Amino acid sequence: MNIEGKNIIITGGSRGIGREIALTLAGNGANIIINYSNNKSKALEVVEKIEKMGVQAYAIKADISDFIEADNLIKESLNKFDKIDILVNNAGVTRDNLLMRMSEDDWDTCMEINLKGTFNVTKAIVRKMIKQKEGIIINISSVVGITGNAGQSNYSASKAGIIGFSKSIAKEIGKKNIRVNVVAPGFIKTDMTDKLSDKIQKEYLKGIPLNTFGQANDVANTVLFLASDLSKYITGQTIVVDGGLSI
């Protein structure tokens, strides 16, 4: 995977899938910007691990749901590295509840961080990528953005929006040598999913043909593929990493 020396921003890169993406890309020679919103210590832990791999890494705090902060994230990243080659929009939250019980704040939070955050960071960087005549944008959606899921109408809608957004901008900027793709994970074992009861996890497992939950490195390796020249003729696509859950 030829990403050695590439400079990459990963939003929400301090934990879970984002952390694994950061470590995987760094392990293949890339320099990494870890964006975080609150947990500075976790972000610095990832930076320390990456630096031990012999590449550069920095942690930058930004609330990506705010366009000014998202824009500052890009500006600060360009102060660290004079060029950003790849953006991975990974930051996201869940606020699960049935529609009848879902608050307006629960809906807005998912939309503002998951969907608007992806818009904000992408908009902030795309002019730079156009000017440098190359770039790669990888947006992390979810299988529920394709299939829907009871109790996750807000999360599903925000993740479906990411897919539509990505297809649209892939058409807009493809001629500028910028590729835009989506990774849609299924049930991936993380701290977030570990909070689910055994009963709920067993119910999910019944619907997975491969009969196992995914690991964060399954997603990270897919991102690595999309970040490399092995995928140089792929854009506007959604790769589902779900063990067959959405079949």
Secondary structure, 3 states (H helix, E strand, C coil): CCCCCCEEEECCCCCHHHHHHHHHHHHCCCEEEEEECCCHHHHHHHHHHHHCCCCCEEEEECCCCCHHHHHHHHHHHHHHCCCCCEEEECCCCCCCCCHHHCCHHHHHHHHHHHHHHHHHHHHHHHHHHHHHCCEEEEEECCCHHHHCCCCCHHHHHHHHHHHHHHHHHHHHHHHHCEEEEEEEECCECCHHHHCCCHHHHHHHHHCCCCCCCECHHHHHHHHHHHHCHHHCCCCCCEEEECCCCCC
